[in-house]
Amino acid sequence: MADLSAITPIAYLKGVGPQKADVLKLELQLFSIGDLLQYYPFRYIDRTKFHKIKEVHADMVGAQILGRLISLQELGEKRGKRLVAQFRDDTGSMELVWFQSIPWLKKSLKVGSAYIAYGKPTAFNGQVSITHPEMELFDNKEKKIGNLTMQPVYSSTEKLKKFNLDTKGIQKLQQTALEAILRSLQEPLPEYLLEKHKLIGYQQALLSIHFPQTVHDLNAAIRRLKFEELFFIQLRLLRNKQLNTQKYRGHRFDQVGNSFNTFFNERLPFPLTGAQKRVMKEIRLDTNTGAQMNRLVQGDVGSGKTVVALMSMLLAIDNGYQACMMAPTEILAQQHFAGISALLGEDICTVKLLTGSTSTKERRIIHQQLEEGTLDILIGTHALIEDKVKFKNIGFVVIDEQHRFGVEQRAKLWRKNSIPPHMLVMTATPIPRTLAMTMYGDLDISVIDELPAGRKPIKTVHFFENQRLRVFGFMRDEIAKGRQVYVVFPLIKESEKMDLLYLEAGLENLQREFPLPNFKISIVHGKMPVKDKDFEMQRFVKGETQIMVATTVIEVGVNVPNASVMIIENSERFGLSQLHQLRGRVGRGAEQSFCILMSGNKLSKEGRTRLETMVRTSDGFEIAEVDLQLRGPGDISGTQQSGILEMKIANLTSDQAILSEARNAVIEIFKEDPGLAQQKNGRLVAYLAQRGPNISWDKIS
C-alpha cells in the first residue's frame, strides 16, 4: 500500500480516536488504516443459505431459518427469567430463547409474523433450540430475502471488547476504512499479471475479503490476496539474489589440485553416493562462475554433508584460499575437527580448532598462522567471528546447523575478506519445499537424499509406560552386547523445575535397575557447568559409561558409533523435527540401532500423529511436511527470526500450489526483463523502491 491514505495513523479514522488507537496498536499491532484493512477475518458466518428446521442440529456453526413466530412466553423468575418463542416452518417447530432484553423483545417481536432467525443451535433433553438468535422481519413483497451475505468474524481480545471492539466493532471500523480510502488505493500488480493469472483487482479483493456477497466473491478475494502476498515475497527474494550475484564478485575456483585429488583418491573412506556427487558438481559449477556462491545443503543426519563440505574446502585450498567451518556448539566443533583431521591425515593440509576453551598460547599461534596464510582450515565455534581472527585470504566458509546462529554472527564471517567468501550452509533439519522456497528463496538449495551404503535403517517403536519392564530388559541385552544407550528427557522452558525432577526421578529409577559396579551412567543437562557437561560427554564417548541420561542438549553434535539405542521419555512432548534429530544420534555404526518412544497412555490427536509418523517413516522430508502441517511455519527451523513469514493471509501448508504459481511468475518476469526496465513492470519497480529488496542472505539463512 504505497498510498498516503493507507499509511494514515489509525487514530485519525472516524470512530477510533487516541484511546482505541492505543489498544489496537497494543493488542493487534495495527498502526495505520492500511494495517486495519490487512487485518482479515478468520472465518465467516454463511448467511447465503437457509435451513429447514428438520435439518438443524447442534453440531452446526450457525443456522439461518425462515419461519413463523407461533407464540411468545415469559417463563421463570429473577435470574432464571427467559423469553421462549415457538418457531415453525413447513418441516417442524423449535424453541428460540432469550435471557436478556426481554421487555424490549416482547414489544418488538410480532406473534404470527414471518421472521428470518439466525444463531448457533444447541441441544437440551433431545430438543434443538437457538439461544439469542438474530431476528429479521420477513417481507415477501421485497425482492431481497433477508441478509444474504457472508458475515466476517474477526479475532478480538478482552481488552478490545472493553472498547466495544468485538467482531461487530471491528466490522464497523473496516466498513468506515473502506468507505474512506478504498477508491484511492492503487493496484500494486501489473495488469498483464492480473489477466494471465485470472486475478480480481485489488480494490475488489479488499471489499470482498471483508464483506463478501457470495462464496464465489470470497474465494476470488482470498486467491488474489494470497497470490499477491506470496508473489511479493518471491519478488524481493529473487531480486535480492539477482543483485547479490551482480554486486558480489566471487573467488574463482578453476583448479582441482593436489589436496582434493589426494583426499579423493587415497583417503575417502567410502564411495560417494549419487546425491553427494550431484551436490559436489553443483558446488564446482558455482565456485567457477566468478560470482559469490550462497548454497544451502540439507540432508538427514548421516547423509554425508561433512564430507561434501570438506571436499569443497579442499577445492578452495587448491586455488590458493583458506577455509573455515563454524559449528554452534563446542562439542560439535570438536567432533568436526577430530573427524576431519582423521580423514585428512597430516600431509594434505593444516587444520586447527578454535573454541572458547582454546588456550591463550594456542590462540596466538592460530592468529599468526591465519594471517601468514600457513593455516589452511580453521574449525570452531562463535570464536571464529571475533575481530582478532583475521585471515590472509579466506575463500570458503561452511556454517553447520545454520539456524542456530544469529544474523549478525553470520554476517561477520562475510566481512573477513574484501571479496566475500563462498558460503555453504548445512542443516540436518529437513525443510519442506514450500518453506525452503520462502525462507531460502534467494539461496541455491541442494539436497543430499541418500544414506551411504551399508547403513542400516533405525528401527523405531512406540511403548507406553506400562511396558517399561520390557524396555529395561532390552537395554540389558544391548549393553551385554557391548552397546551403549541414550535416555533423553524433555526440558521445556515453561516448566524447567518440573522437568528436572522428571529427569532426576528417571535417573534414580535407572540407577536401581542398572546398579554399580556392573553399570555406569553419565548425566548431562543444560543446567550443568560446561566443564562438568564436557567431562560426562567424554566419559560416554570413550565408552566408560554404558548409559547417557540427558536432556535435548545432545540433539546436535554427539557422535558415538557404539551407541545403538535411543530412548526418548515423554516423547509426546517433543516436536517431530526434534524427535527425528534425536533419533539421528544412533545408527552411526555398522550394528542395528533402535529408537524407543516412551509415552503416557493418554495421547492428544497431534501427539498420536507425531509418534505414528516416527514409527512409520525415517524420511526426514516426509517428517518435515507432517511437522509443518501440525505446527505451522513459524515454529520450524527458527523461521520466526527471518521476519518474512509474518503472513497476513497465505499459509505455507495449504497454499503450496499458489506459492509455486507466484514464484514461477516472478522467475518468468526476471527472465524476460532482468532489470525491470519495461514500462509494464513499473508497478513492481515502485513496490521495490518502497519496500526494497531488503532481505539479504545473511538475514534469513
C-alpha positions as CSV (number, residue, x, y, z in Angstrom):
1,M,0.0,0.0,0.0
2,A,2.0,2.9,-1.2
3,D,-0.9,5.3,-0.9
4,L,-0.7,8.1,1.7
5,S,-4.3,7.3,2.8
6,A,-3.2,3.8,3.7
7,I,-0.4,4.9,6.0
8,T,-2.6,7.4,7.8
9,P,-2.4,6.7,11.6
10,I,-5.4,4.6,12.7
11,A,-6.2,7.2,15.4
12,Y,-7.5,9.5,12.6
13,L,-10.1,7.0,11.3
14,K,-13.6,8.1,12.2
15,G,-14.8,6.2,15.3
16,V,-11.3,5.4,16.6
17,G,-9.6,8.2,18.4
18,P,-6.5,8.1,20.7
19,Q,-7.7,5.5,23.3
20,K,-9.0,2.9,20.8
21,A,-5.9,3.5,18.6
22,D,-3.6,2.7,21.6
23,V,-5.4,-0.6,22.3
24,L,-5.5,-1.6,18.6
25,K,-1.7,-1.0,18.5
26,L,-1.1,-2.9,21.7
27,E,-3.3,-5.9,21.0
28,L,-3.3,-6.3,17.2
29,Q,-0.2,-4.3,16.1
30,L,-2.5,-2.1,13.9
31,F,-0.8,1.3,13.4
32,S,-2.4,2.6,10.2
33,I,-5.6,2.4,8.3
34,G,-3.8,0.2,5.8
35,D,-2.8,-2.2,8.7
36,L,-6.5,-2.4,9.6
37,L,-7.6,-3.3,6.1
38,Q,-5.0,-6.1,6.1
39,Y,-6.5,-7.5,9.4
40,Y,-8.6,-10.1,7.7
41,P,-11.5,-12.1,9.1
42,F,-10.5,-15.6,10.4
43,R,-13.9,-17.1,9.5
44,Y,-17.3,-16.1,8.0
45,I,-20.9,-16.7,9.1
46,D,-22.7,-18.0,6.0
47,R,-25.9,-16.1,5.6
48,T,-26.4,-17.1,2.0
49,K,-28.1,-20.4,2.8
50,F,-31.5,-21.2,4.5
51,H,-32.0,-24.4,6.5
52,K,-35.2,-26.2,7.3
53,I,-36.0,-26.9,11.0
54,K,-35.8,-30.6,10.5
55,E,-32.2,-30.2,9.1
56,V,-30.9,-28.2,12.1
57,H,-28.6,-30.0,14.6
58,A,-26.3,-29.0,17.5
59,D,-23.0,-29.5,15.5
60,M,-23.8,-26.7,13.1
61,V,-21.7,-23.4,13.5
62,G,-24.9,-21.5,12.7
63,A,-28.3,-21.9,11.1
64,Q,-30.5,-19.5,9.2
65,I,-34.2,-20.4,9.1
66,L,-37.2,-18.8,7.5
67,G,-40.3,-19.5,9.7
68,R,-43.3,-18.1,11.6
69,L,-43.4,-16.9,15.2
70,I,-46.2,-19.0,16.7
71,S,-46.1,-18.0,20.3
72,L,-44.1,-15.9,22.8
73,Q,-44.0,-16.7,26.5
74,E,-42.1,-15.3,29.5
75,L,-41.0,-18.1,31.9
76,G,-39.1,-18.3,35.2
77,E,-38.3,-15.8,37.8
78,K,-35.3,-13.5,38.7
79,R,-32.1,-14.9,37.2
80,G,-33.9,-17.8,35.6
81,K,-36.3,-15.5,33.7
82,R,-36.3,-16.1,30.0
83,L,-38.4,-15.4,26.9
84,V,-39.3,-18.5,24.9
85,A,-40.8,-18.4,21.4
86,Q,-42.2,-21.3,19.3
87,F,-40.8,-21.0,15.8
88,R,-42.2,-23.1,12.9
89,D,-41.7,-23.8,9.2
90,D,-43.2,-26.5,6.9
91,T,-40.9,-29.2,8.4
92,G,-41.4,-28.8,12.1
93,S,-41.0,-26.4,15.1
94,M,-38.3,-25.4,17.6
95,E,-37.7,-23.1,20.5
96,L,-36.0,-19.7,20.4
97,V,-34.8,-18.5,23.8
98,W,-33.6,-15.1,25.1
99,F,-32.3,-14.3,28.6
100,Q,-31.6,-10.6,28.1
101,S,-33.6,-7.6,26.8
102,I,-36.8,-9.3,27.5
103,P,-39.1,-6.2,27.8
104,W,-37.8,-4.8,24.5
105,L,-38.2,-8.1,22.7
106,K,-41.8,-8.6,23.9
107,K,-42.7,-5.3,22.4
108,S,-40.8,-5.6,19.1
109,L,-41.5,-9.3,18.2
110,K,-44.8,-9.9,16.5
111,V,-46.5,-13.3,17.0
112,G,-47.9,-14.6,13.7
113,S,-45.4,-12.8,11.6
114,A,-42.7,-14.4,9.4
115,Y,-39.0,-14.0,10.5
116,I,-35.6,-14.9,9.5
117,A,-33.9,-16.3,12.6
118,Y,-30.1,-16.9,12.7
119,G,-28.0,-18.4,15.5
120,K,-26.0,-21.3,16.9
121,P,-28.2,-24.4,17.5
122,T,-27.8,-26.2,20.9
123,A,-29.3,-29.5,22.2
124,F,-31.0,-29.9,25.5
125,N,-33.0,-33.0,26.6
126,G,-33.0,-34.2,23.0
127,Q,-34.6,-30.9,21.7
128,V,-32.7,-28.5,19.4
129,S,-33.1,-24.7,20.2
130,I,-31.3,-21.5,19.4
131,T,-30.4,-19.1,22.2
132,H,-30.3,-15.3,21.5
133,P,-30.9,-15.6,17.7
134,E,-30.7,-12.6,15.4
135,M,-34.3,-11.9,14.2
136,E,-35.2,-10.1,11.0
137,L,-38.8,-9.4,10.0
138,F,-39.5,-11.1,6.6
139,D,-41.4,-9.1,4.0
140,N,-42.1,-11.3,0.9
141,K,-43.0,-8.1,-1.1
142,E,-39.4,-7.1,-1.1
143,K,-37.1,-8.5,-3.8
144,K,-34.3,-9.1,-1.3
145,I,-34.9,-12.0,1.0
146,G,-33.0,-11.2,4.3
147,N,-29.3,-10.6,4.8
148,L,-27.9,-12.9,2.2
149,T,-24.2,-12.3,2.8
150,M,-21.1,-14.0,4.2
151,Q,-20.6,-12.1,7.5
152,P,-17.0,-11.7,8.6
153,V,-15.8,-12.8,12.1
154,Y,-12.6,-11.1,13.4
155,S,-10.4,-12.2,16.3
156,S,-10.7,-10.0,19.3
157,T,-9.4,-9.9,22.9
158,E,-10.9,-9.0,26.3
159,K,-9.1,-5.6,26.3
160,L,-10.5,-4.8,22.8
161,K,-14.0,-5.8,23.9
162,K,-13.9,-3.3,26.7
163,F,-13.7,-0.6,24.0
164,N,-16.6,-2.2,22.0
165,L,-14.1,-3.7,19.6
166,D,-15.6,-7.1,19.4
167,T,-16.1,-8.7,16.0
168,K,-19.0,-6.3,15.3
169,G,-17.0,-3.3,16.4
170,I,-14.1,-4.3,14.1
171,Q,-16.6,-4.8,11.3
172,K,-17.8,-1.2,11.7
173,L,-14.2,0.0,11.6
174,Q,-13.5,-2.0,8.4
175,Q,-16.6,-0.5,6.8
176,T,-15.5,3.0,7.7
177,A,-12.0,2.4,6.5
178,L,-13.2,1.0,3.2
179,E,-15.6,4.0,2.6
180,A,-12.7,6.4,3.5
181,I,-9.9,5.1,1.4
182,L,-10.8,2.2,-0.9
183,R,-11.1,4.3,-4.1
184,S,-7.7,5.9,-3.5
185,L,-5.9,2.6,-3.2
186,Q,-3.7,1.8,-6.2
187,E,-3.4,-1.6,-7.9
188,P,0.1,-3.0,-7.0
189,L,0.2,-5.8,-9.6
190,P,0.7,-5.2,-13.3
191,E,-2.4,-5.6,-15.5
192,Y,-0.9,-8.3,-17.6
193,L,-0.3,-10.4,-14.4
194,L,-3.9,-10.0,-13.3
195,E,-5.1,-11.1,-16.8
196,K,-2.7,-14.0,-17.1
197,H,-3.4,-15.5,-13.6
198,K,-7.2,-14.6,-13.7
199,L,-7.0,-12.4,-10.6
200,I,-9.6,-9.8,-9.5
201,G,-8.5,-6.2,-8.8
202,Y,-7.0,-5.1,-5.5
203,Q,-9.9,-2.8,-4.5
204,Q,-12.5,-5.5,-5.3
205,A,-10.4,-8.1,-3.4
206,L,-10.3,-5.9,-0.2
207,L,-14.0,-5.2,-0.4
208,S,-14.8,-8.9,-0.9
209,I,-12.5,-10.2,1.8
210,H,-14.2,-8.1,4.4
211,F,-17.8,-8.1,3.1
212,P,-18.3,-10.8,0.5
213,Q,-21.7,-11.1,-1.1
214,T,-21.2,-14.7,-2.2
215,V,-18.9,-17.6,-1.6
216,H,-17.5,-17.1,-5.1
217,D,-16.6,-13.5,-4.3
218,L,-14.9,-14.6,-1.1
219,N,-12.8,-17.3,-2.8
220,A,-11.8,-14.9,-5.6
221,A,-10.6,-12.4,-3.0
222,I,-8.7,-15.0,-0.9
223,R,-6.9,-16.3,-4.0
224,R,-6.0,-12.8,-5.2
225,L,-4.6,-11.7,-1.8
226,K,-2.7,-14.9,-1.2
227,F,-1.1,-14.7,-4.7
228,E,-0.1,-11.1,-4.1
229,E,1.4,-11.8,-0.7
230,L,3.5,-14.8,-1.9
231,F,4.4,-13.0,-5.2
232,F,5.9,-10.0,-3.5
233,I,7.9,-12.2,-1.0
234,Q,9.3,-14.1,-4.0
235,L,9.9,-10.8,-6.0
236,R,12.0,-9.4,-3.1
237,L,13.9,-12.7,-2.6
238,L,14.8,-13.3,-6.2
239,R,15.6,-9.7,-6.9
240,N,17.9,-9.8,-3.9
241,K,19.6,-12.9,-5.3
242,Q,20.0,-11.3,-8.6
243,L,21.5,-8.1,-7.1
244,N,23.9,-10.2,-4.9
245,T,25.1,-12.1,-8.0
246,Q,25.7,-8.8,-9.8
247,K,27.2,-7.0,-6.8
248,Y,29.4,-9.5,-5.2
249,R,32.3,-10.8,-7.2
250,G,33.3,-14.3,-6.1
251,H,36.6,-16.1,-5.9
252,R,37.0,-18.3,-9.0
253,F,38.0,-21.9,-8.2
254,D,39.1,-23.2,-11.6
255,Q,41.7,-25.7,-10.4
256,V,41.3,-29.2,-9.0
257,G,44.6,-29.8,-7.4
258,N,46.8,-32.0,-5.2
259,S,44.8,-31.6,-1.9
260,F,41.4,-32.5,-3.5
261,N,42.8,-35.4,-5.6
262,T,44.9,-36.9,-2.8
263,F,41.9,-37.0,-0.5
264,F,39.5,-38.2,-3.1
265,N,41.8,-41.0,-4.4
266,E,43.6,-42.1,-1.2
267,R,41.7,-41.0,1.9
268,L,38.0,-41.1,1.1
269,P,36.7,-43.9,3.4
270,F,33.7,-44.9,1.2
271,P,32.5,-44.2,-2.3
272,L,30.4,-41.0,-2.7
273,T,26.7,-41.6,-3.0
274,G,24.9,-40.3,-6.2
275,A,23.5,-37.4,-4.1
276,Q,26.9,-36.4,-2.8
277,K,28.3,-36.4,-6.4
278,R,25.4,-34.3,-7.6
279,V,25.9,-31.7,-4.8
280,M,29.7,-31.6,-5.4
281,K,29.0,-30.9,-9.1
282,E,26.7,-28.0,-8.2
283,I,29.3,-26.5,-5.9
284,R,32.1,-26.9,-8.5
285,L,29.9,-25.1,-11.1
286,D,29.0,-22.3,-8.6
287,T,32.6,-21.6,-7.5
288,N,33.8,-21.4,-11.1
289,T,31.5,-18.6,-12.2
290,G,33.3,-15.6,-10.8
291,A,30.2,-14.8,-8.7
292,Q,29.8,-15.4,-5.0
293,M,28.1,-18.7,-4.0
294,N,25.4,-18.9,-1.4
295,R,24.2,-22.5,-1.2
296,L,22.2,-24.4,1.4
297,V,22.8,-28.1,1.7
298,Q,20.2,-30.0,3.5
299,G,20.3,-33.7,4.3
300,D,19.5,-36.1,7.1
301,V,21.9,-37.0,9.9
302,G,24.5,-39.3,8.5
303,S,23.9,-38.4,4.8
304,G,27.5,-37.3,4.3
305,K,27.2,-33.5,4.4
306,T,30.5,-33.1,6.2
307,V,32.5,-35.0,3.5
308,V,30.9,-32.7,0.9
309,A,31.9,-29.6,3.0
310,L,35.5,-30.9,3.4
311,M,35.9,-31.6,-0.3
312,S,34.7,-28.1,-1.0
313,M,37.2,-26.6,1.4
314,L,40.0,-28.6,-0.2
315,L,38.9,-27.1,-3.5
316,A,39.4,-23.6,-2.0
317,I,42.9,-24.6,-0.8
318,D,43.9,-25.9,-4.2
319,N,43.0,-22.5,-5.6
320,G,45.2,-20.6,-3.0
321,Y,42.5,-19.7,-0.5
322,Q,41.8,-20.5,3.2
323,A,38.6,-22.1,4.5
324,C,36.7,-22.3,7.8
325,M,33.9,-24.2,9.4
326,M,31.7,-22.8,12.1
327,A,29.6,-25.0,14.4
328,P,27.0,-23.9,17.0
329,T,28.5,-25.9,20.0
330,E,32.0,-26.7,21.2
331,I,31.2,-30.4,21.2
332,L,30.1,-30.3,17.6
333,A,33.2,-28.2,16.6
334,Q,35.5,-30.7,18.4
335,Q,33.8,-33.6,16.6
336,H,34.2,-31.9,13.2
337,F,37.8,-31.2,14.0
338,A,38.5,-34.8,15.1
339,G,36.7,-36.3,12.1
340,I,38.2,-34.0,9.5
341,S,41.7,-34.4,11.0
342,A,41.4,-38.2,10.9
343,L,40.2,-38.1,7.3
344,L,43.0,-35.8,6.1
345,G,45.9,-37.2,8.0
346,E,48.9,-34.9,8.5
347,D,50.1,-34.3,4.9
348,I,47.3,-32.9,2.9
349,C,46.8,-29.5,4.6
350,T,46.9,-27.8,8.0
351,V,43.8,-27.8,10.3
352,K,43.3,-26.2,13.7
353,L,40.5,-25.9,16.2
354,L,39.4,-22.6,17.8
355,T,36.8,-22.5,20.6
356,G,36.2,-20.8,23.9
357,S,38.4,-23.4,25.6
358,T,41.4,-22.8,23.3
359,S,44.4,-21.6,25.4
360,T,45.8,-18.1,25.0
361,K,49.1,-19.5,23.8
362,E,47.4,-21.7,21.2
363,R,45.2,-18.7,20.1
364,R,48.2,-16.6,19.4
365,I,49.7,-19.3,17.2
366,I,46.4,-19.7,15.3
367,H,46.0,-16.0,14.8
368,Q,49.6,-15.7,13.5
369,Q,49.3,-18.7,11.1
370,L,45.9,-17.4,9.8
371,E,47.4,-14.0,8.9
372,E,50.6,-15.6,7.4
373,G,48.4,-17.9,5.3
374,T,50.1,-21.1,6.7
375,L,46.9,-22.4,8.3
376,D,44.5,-23.8,5.7
377,I,41.3,-24.8,7.5
378,L,40.1,-23.4,10.8
379,I,37.2,-25.2,12.6
380,G,35.5,-23.6,15.5
381,T,32.5,-22.0,17.3
382,H,31.5,-18.4,17.6
383,A,35.2,-17.7,18.4
384,L,35.7,-17.6,14.6
385,I,33.9,-14.3,14.3
386,E,35.9,-12.4,16.9
387,D,37.6,-9.3,15.5
388,K,41.0,-10.7,16.4
389,V,40.5,-13.6,14.0
390,K,42.0,-12.4,10.7
391,F,42.5,-14.5,7.6
392,K,45.1,-13.8,4.9
393,N,42.8,-14.9,2.2
394,I,39.5,-16.6,3.3
395,G,37.7,-18.0,0.2
396,F,35.2,-20.6,1.6
397,V,33.0,-20.7,4.7
398,V,30.9,-23.6,5.9
399,I,28.2,-23.0,8.6
400,D,26.8,-26.1,10.2
401,E,23.3,-26.1,11.7
402,Q,22.9,-22.6,10.4
403,H,19.6,-21.7,12.1
404,R,21.4,-21.7,15.5
405,F,23.4,-18.6,14.6
406,G,22.1,-15.1,14.8
407,V,22.0,-12.7,11.8
408,E,25.0,-10.6,12.8
409,Q,27.1,-13.6,13.7
410,R,26.8,-15.0,10.2
411,A,27.3,-11.6,8.6
412,K,30.7,-11.1,10.4
413,L,32.2,-14.1,8.5
414,W,31.2,-12.4,5.3
415,R,33.3,-9.4,6.2
416,K,36.5,-11.4,6.8
417,N,37.6,-10.6,3.2
418,S,37.3,-7.7,0.8
419,I,35.8,-10.2,-1.7
420,P,33.1,-12.2,0.3
421,P,34.0,-15.9,0.6
422,H,31.7,-18.5,-0.9
423,M,29.1,-19.6,1.6
424,L,28.0,-23.2,2.2
425,V,25.3,-23.6,4.9
426,M,24.4,-27.0,6.1
427,T,21.4,-28.3,8.0
428,A,20.4,-31.7,9.2
429,T,16.8,-30.4,9.7
430,P,15.0,-31.2,6.5
431,I,13.0,-28.3,5.4
432,P,9.7,-28.7,3.4
433,R,9.9,-27.5,-0.1
434,T,7.4,-24.7,0.4
435,L,9.3,-23.4,3.5
436,A,12.6,-23.6,1.7
437,M,11.2,-21.6,-1.3
438,T,10.1,-18.9,1.1
439,M,12.8,-18.9,3.8
440,Y,15.7,-19.6,1.5
441,G,14.3,-18.2,-1.8
442,D,17.5,-16.3,-2.6
443,L,19.8,-19.2,-1.9
444,D,20.5,-22.1,-4.2
445,I,19.4,-25.3,-2.5
446,S,21.0,-28.8,-2.6
447,V,19.5,-31.9,-1.1
448,I,21.5,-35.0,-0.1
449,D,18.7,-37.5,-0.1
450,E,20.7,-40.8,0.1
451,L,22.4,-42.5,3.0
452,P,25.9,-44.1,2.5
453,A,25.8,-47.8,1.5
454,G,25.8,-50.3,4.4
455,R,23.9,-48.0,6.8
456,K,21.0,-50.0,8.4
457,P,17.7,-48.1,8.9
458,I,17.0,-47.4,12.6
459,K,14.1,-49.4,13.9
460,T,11.6,-47.2,15.7
461,V,9.0,-48.5,18.1
462,H,6.5,-46.8,20.5
463,F,5.9,-48.1,24.0
464,F,3.5,-47.0,26.7
465,E,4.6,-46.6,30.4
466,N,3.1,-50.0,31.4
467,Q,5.6,-51.7,29.0
468,R,8.7,-50.2,30.8
469,L,10.0,-53.6,32.1
470,R,10.3,-54.9,28.5
471,V,12.4,-51.8,27.7
472,F,14.7,-52.4,30.7
473,G,15.2,-56.0,29.6
474,F,16.0,-54.8,26.0
475,M,18.5,-52.3,27.4
476,R,20.3,-55.0,29.4
477,D,20.5,-57.2,26.3
478,E,22.1,-54.4,24.2
479,I,24.6,-53.4,26.9
480,A,25.5,-57.1,27.2
481,K,26.5,-57.0,23.5
482,G,28.8,-54.1,24.3
483,R,26.5,-51.4,23.1
484,Q,25.6,-48.0,24.7
485,V,22.2,-46.4,25.3
486,Y,20.8,-42.8,25.4
487,V,17.9,-42.0,27.6
488,V,16.5,-38.5,26.8
489,F,14.1,-36.4,28.9
490,P,12.3,-33.3,27.7
491,L,13.3,-29.9,29.2
492,I,10.8,-27.2,28.3
493,K,11.4,-23.6,29.4
494,E,8.0,-23.1,30.9
495,S,8.5,-26.0,33.4
496,E,12.2,-26.5,33.8
497,K,12.0,-27.3,37.5
498,M,9.3,-29.9,36.9
499,D,11.2,-31.4,34.0
500,L,14.4,-31.6,36.0
501,L,12.5,-33.5,38.6
502,Y,11.4,-35.9,35.9
503,L,15.0,-36.3,34.8
504,E,16.2,-36.9,38.4
505,A,13.4,-39.3,39.1
506,G,14.2,-41.2,35.9
507,L,17.9,-41.3,36.8
508,E,17.0,-42.8,40.3
509,N,14.9,-45.4,38.6
510,L,17.7,-46.3,36.2
511,Q,20.3,-46.5,38.9
512,R,18.1,-49.0,40.7
513,E,17.7,-51.1,37.6
514,F,21.3,-50.7,36.5
515,P,23.4,-50.6,39.7
516,L,27.1,-50.1,40.2
517,P,29.6,-51.6,39.7
518,N,28.2,-53.5,36.7
519,F,26.7,-50.4,35.0
520,K,27.9,-46.8,34.9
521,I,25.6,-43.9,34.0
522,S,26.5,-40.4,32.6
523,I,24.1,-37.5,33.2
524,V,24.1,-34.3,31.1
525,H,21.6,-31.4,31.1
526,G,21.7,-27.7,30.3
527,K,21.9,-26.5,33.9
528,M,25.3,-28.1,34.4
529,P,28.6,-26.2,34.2
530,V,30.2,-26.6,30.8
531,K,33.2,-28.4,32.2
532,D,31.1,-30.9,34.0
533,K,28.9,-31.4,30.9
534,D,32.0,-32.0,28.7
535,F,33.5,-34.4,31.3
536,E,30.3,-36.5,31.3
537,M,30.1,-36.4,27.5
538,Q,33.7,-37.6,27.1
539,R,33.1,-40.5,29.5
540,F,30.3,-41.7,27.3
541,V,32.3,-41.1,24.1
542,K,35.2,-43.1,25.5
543,G,32.9,-46.0,26.5
544,E,33.5,-45.6,30.2
545,T,29.7,-45.3,30.8
546,Q,27.0,-47.5,29.2
547,I,24.0,-45.2,29.7
548,M,23.8,-41.5,28.9
549,V,20.8,-39.8,30.7
550,A,20.3,-36.4,29.1
551,T,18.1,-33.6,28.1
552,T,17.9,-32.3,24.5
553,V,21.4,-30.8,24.8
554,I,22.5,-33.9,22.9
555,E,20.1,-33.2,20.0
556,V,23.0,-31.8,17.9
557,G,26.6,-32.8,18.0
558,V,27.1,-36.1,19.7
559,N,28.6,-38.8,17.5
560,V,29.1,-42.2,19.3
561,P,29.0,-45.0,16.7
562,N,28.8,-47.6,19.5
563,A,25.5,-46.1,20.9
564,S,22.7,-48.2,19.3
565,V,19.7,-47.4,21.4
566,M,17.9,-44.0,21.8
567,I,15.1,-44.0,24.4
568,I,13.0,-40.8,24.4
569,E,10.9,-40.3,27.5
570,N,7.6,-38.4,27.4
571,S,8.1,-38.4,23.6
572,E,4.6,-36.9,23.1
573,R,6.0,-33.6,24.4
574,F,8.6,-33.3,21.6
575,G,8.1,-31.8,18.2
576,L,8.5,-34.1,15.2
577,S,11.7,-32.5,13.9
578,Q,13.2,-32.7,17.4
579,L,12.3,-36.4,17.7
580,H,13.9,-37.0,14.3
581,Q,17.1,-35.2,15.3
582,L,17.4,-37.2,18.5
583,R,16.8,-40.5,16.6
584,G,19.7,-39.5,14.3
585,R,22.1,-39.7,17.3
586,V,22.1,-43.5,16.8
587,G,22.6,-45.6,13.7
588,R,26.1,-44.3,13.1
589,G,27.8,-47.6,13.4
590,A,27.5,-50.9,11.5
591,E,25.2,-52.5,14.0
592,Q,21.4,-52.4,14.0
593,S,20.2,-49.4,16.0
594,F,16.9,-48.7,17.7
595,C,14.7,-45.7,18.8
596,I,12.2,-46.3,21.5
597,L,9.5,-43.7,22.0
598,M,8.1,-43.8,25.6
599,S,4.8,-42.1,26.3
600,G,1.9,-41.9,28.8
601,N,-1.3,-43.8,28.0
602,K,-3.3,-40.7,27.1
603,L,-2.2,-39.0,23.9
604,S,-3.6,-36.0,22.1
605,K,-4.6,-36.4,18.4
606,E,-1.4,-34.4,17.5
607,G,0.8,-36.4,19.8
608,R,-0.5,-39.7,18.3
609,T,0.1,-38.4,14.8
610,R,3.7,-37.4,15.7
611,L,4.5,-40.8,17.2
612,E,2.8,-42.8,14.4
613,T,4.8,-40.7,11.8
614,M,8.1,-41.5,13.6
615,V,7.3,-45.2,13.7
616,R,6.1,-45.3,10.0
617,T,9.0,-43.4,8.3
618,S,12.6,-42.3,8.7
619,D,12.3,-40.0,5.6
620,G,13.3,-36.6,7.1
621,F,11.5,-34.7,4.3
622,E,8.2,-36.5,4.8
623,I,8.5,-35.9,8.6
624,A,9.2,-32.2,7.9
625,E,6.0,-31.9,5.8
626,V,3.9,-33.5,8.6
627,D,5.6,-31.2,11.1
628,L,4.8,-28.2,9.0
629,Q,1.1,-29.2,8.9
630,L,1.0,-29.8,12.7
631,R,3.0,-26.8,13.9
632,G,2.8,-24.2,11.1
633,P,5.9,-22.5,9.6
634,G,6.6,-20.0,12.4
635,D,8.0,-22.7,14.7
636,I,10.2,-24.6,12.4
637,S,14.0,-24.1,12.0
638,G,13.9,-20.7,13.7
639,T,11.9,-19.2,10.9
640,Q,10.4,-16.6,13.1
641,Q,13.7,-14.7,13.2
642,S,13.6,-14.2,9.4
643,G,10.6,-11.8,9.6
644,I,9.4,-12.8,6.1
645,L,7.0,-15.4,7.3
646,E,4.7,-12.9,9.1
647,M,2.0,-13.5,6.5
648,K,-1.4,-11.9,6.7
649,I,-3.4,-14.4,4.7
650,A,-1.2,-17.0,3.0
651,N,-0.4,-20.4,4.6
652,L,2.6,-22.4,3.5
653,T,1.0,-25.7,4.5
654,S,-2.2,-25.3,2.4
655,D,-1.1,-22.8,-0.3
656,Q,1.7,-24.8,-2.0
657,A,0.1,-24.5,-5.4
658,I,-0.3,-20.7,-5.2
659,L,3.3,-20.3,-3.9
660,S,4.6,-22.3,-6.9
661,E,2.5,-20.2,-9.3
662,A,3.7,-17.0,-7.7
663,R,7.4,-18.0,-7.7
664,N,7.2,-19.2,-11.4
665,A,5.5,-15.8,-12.3
666,V,8.5,-13.9,-10.8
667,I,11.0,-16.2,-12.5
668,E,9.4,-15.6,-15.9
669,I,9.4,-11.8,-15.3
670,F,13.1,-11.7,-14.5
671,K,13.9,-14.0,-17.4
672,E,12.1,-11.6,-19.8
673,D,13.0,-8.3,-18.1
674,P,16.0,-8.8,-15.8
675,G,16.3,-5.1,-14.9
676,L,12.5,-4.5,-14.7
677,A,13.1,-1.8,-17.3
678,Q,9.9,-2.4,-19.3
679,Q,7.1,0.0,-18.8
680,K,4.6,-2.8,-17.9
681,N,6.7,-3.6,-14.8
682,G,6.6,0.0,-13.5
683,R,4.4,-1.1,-10.6
684,L,6.9,-3.7,-9.5
685,V,9.7,-1.1,-9.6
686,A,7.6,1.2,-7.4
687,Y,6.9,-1.6,-4.9
688,L,10.7,-2.4,-4.7
689,A,11.5,1.3,-4.3
690,Q,9.1,1.5,-1.4
691,R,9.8,-1.9,0.3
692,G,13.2,-2.5,-1.2
693,P,14.9,-5.9,-1.8
694,N,15.9,-5.7,1.9
695,I,16.0,-9.5,2.6
696,S,19.7,-10.3,2.3
697,W,21.1,-13.8,2.6
698,D,22.7,-13.3,5.9
699,K,19.3,-12.1,7.3
700,I,17.4,-15.3,6.6
701,S,19.9,-18.2,6.2
